[in-house]
Amino acid sequence: MRAYNFSAGPSTLPEDVLKEAQKDLLDFAGTGMSVTEISHRNKKFEAIVNEGEELLRELMNIPEDYAVIFVQGGASTQFAAVPLNLMHGGKADYIVTGNFAKKAFQEGKLYGDCAKVTSSEDRTYTYIPDVKNIPFRDDTDYVHICSNNTIFGTRYVEFPRTQAPLVADMSSEILSREIDVSRFGVIYAGAQKNLAPAGVTIVIAKRSLIQNPLPICPTMLQWKVQDENKSLYNTPPCFSIYIATLVLRRLKALGGVKAMSEINEYKAGLLYDFIDNSPFYSNGVEKKYRSVMNVPFVTPNAELDEAFIKGAAQQGLVSLKGHRLVGGMRASIYNAMPVEGVKALIAYMKKFEQENA
Ligand SMILES: *Cc1c(COP(=O)(O)O)cnc(C)c1O
């Protein structure tokens, strides 16, 4: 039996996609080879990359003047690529709402004058600062945010209006809700949370912003070069791109991002309602800013948390341990987590509460 996998990343993938990949693994598109064995210049592989890009453009309604590229190095490499491609004036603002936002800020500081213009550190990142009241500086090259905070379980409800281009790390929520891409200069996302196996990162960038990377920017990190080469400047992470394309096809067949976002709201609603109506479980995030993708929660004490996680694993509900910075539990309920998985988790939570309250 397949487990319900609540891991924050790498994370669960749709079962039908895995089955299709399994079928293709010995003979991809009549080549007599698997997709991991053929040249990335093979026309049949190029078709996969192009289809992946087209599907992303269609599903996210990405304007034509934006580049859509597949790159390597994870979202963490993009923490450096952002300043290396955009920091012409040597100055950027960062909003720090969690651990990855902080890492992006620290990386940015290696390249120029970066300011933490606001943060939610004072209450251990359990909310998002009011986006209408942020003391942005003048003449910055960009403003960086992390739209969904994977570890602390918060998300932006509204995005700030900025003079400088807005750059967003959307690793743990890309394609989970409708986003107006034109509001952003750059969106990037490691794919291993909501889209594909680890190894590929999506970058969506307004072309007019990326024509002059800094002279010290490595060629591999120049978004312009990756765009001009249609993500095939060097050998790309072929298998991850292939799986991403299958996941995107499936997302389209399910009705696209709007339909997915409704399912996601429903799943998260079931879980938060259950937690809020229980005297035993709690989630410390300010309600308005609760993430629809990552749901941290605790029982009354750490021993019970440990027993909860152990017992859950025996029921096939796995990877529920919270991040080491937060403790307790975290259920990551990305696009690929079926409604039945969330219902099974809630049924287990009920039983555990009855036995331990
Ligand atoms: C997981 C995650 C990262 C780190 O991604 P890597 O691909 O491991 O570098 C960065 N930002 C966010 C929001 C994440 O969830």
The ligand as an SDF file (V2000), in Angstrom:
LIG
                    3D

 15 15  0  0  0  0  0  0  0  0999 V2000
   12.4790   24.1160    0.2690 C   0  0  0  0  0  0  0  0  0  0  0  0
   12.5590   25.5680    0.0930 C   0  0  0  0  0  0  0  0  0  0  0  0
   13.7550   26.1970   -0.3080 C   0  0  0  0  0  0  0  0  0  0  0  0
   15.0400   25.4440   -0.5050 C   0  0  0  0  0  0  0  0  0  0  0  0
   14.9870   24.7400   -1.6680 O   0  0  0  0  0  0  0  0  0  0  0  0
   16.2330   23.9140   -2.2260 P   0  0  0  0  0  0  0  0  0  0  0  0
   15.7100   23.4560   -3.5290 O   0  0  0  0  0  0  0  0  0  0  0  0
   16.4950   22.8280   -1.2360 O   0  0  0  0  0  0  0  0  0  0  0  0
   17.3810   24.8400   -2.3450 O   0  0  0  0  0  0  0  0  0  0  0  0
   13.7350   27.5610   -0.4990 C   0  0  0  0  0  0  0  0  0  0  0  0
   12.6180   28.2850   -0.3050 N   0  0  0  0  0  0  0  0  0  0  0  0
   11.4650   27.7140    0.0950 C   0  0  0  0  0  0  0  0  0  0  0  0
   10.2540   28.5640    0.3070 C   0  0  0  0  0  0  0  0  0  0  0  0
   11.4020   26.3440    0.3110 C   0  0  0  0  0  0  0  0  0  0  0  0
   10.2540   25.7850    0.7060 O   0  0  0  0  0  0  0  0  0  0  0  0
  1  2  1  0
  2  3  1  0
  2 14  2  0
  3  4  1  0
  3 10  2  0
  4  5  1  0
  5  6  1  0
  6  7  2  0
  6  8  1  0
  6  9  1  0
 10 11  1  0
 11 12  2  0
 12 13  1  0
 12 14  1  0
 14 15  1  0
M  END
$$$$
